[in-house]
Amino acid sequence: MEILDKLAKFYGITIDQIVHMGKEVPKEITVEDKTASEQLRLLSELDEKEKSIIYSMIDCMLTKKKFKDFFYNNVAGL
């Protein structure tokens, strides 16, 4: 039942709607169209391994951007 609870919460529907879906299918979630707080709420619903992967990817991208900015501002003009 825990999985059904998580699915229901994730898709914003009831367990009954999952079990008796009929023709209704949960909508795909697109994080980009959510507010920052909603994005964080959705990420917090992932299991620990998935969260770790997502946060590692974000850390990597932010580090890469900071390095590019540093390089452009301090080295490229030499």
ZISULJO-V591867 format. One line per field, one symbol per residue. ss: DSSP state (H for helix, E for strand, C for the rest). burial: I if it has 24 or more other C-alpha atoms within 12 Angstrom, else O. A space follows every 10 residues. Layout:
BEGIN
ss->???
burial->???
END
This chain:
BEGIN
ss->CHHHHHHHHH HCCCHHHHHC CCCCCCCCCC HHHCCHHHHH HHHHCCCHHH HHHHHHHHHH HHHHHHHHHH HHHHCCCC
burial->OOOOOOOOOI OOOOOOOIOO OOOOOOOOOO OOOOOOOOOO OIIOOOOOOO OOOOOOOOOO OOOOOOOOOO OOOOOOOO
END
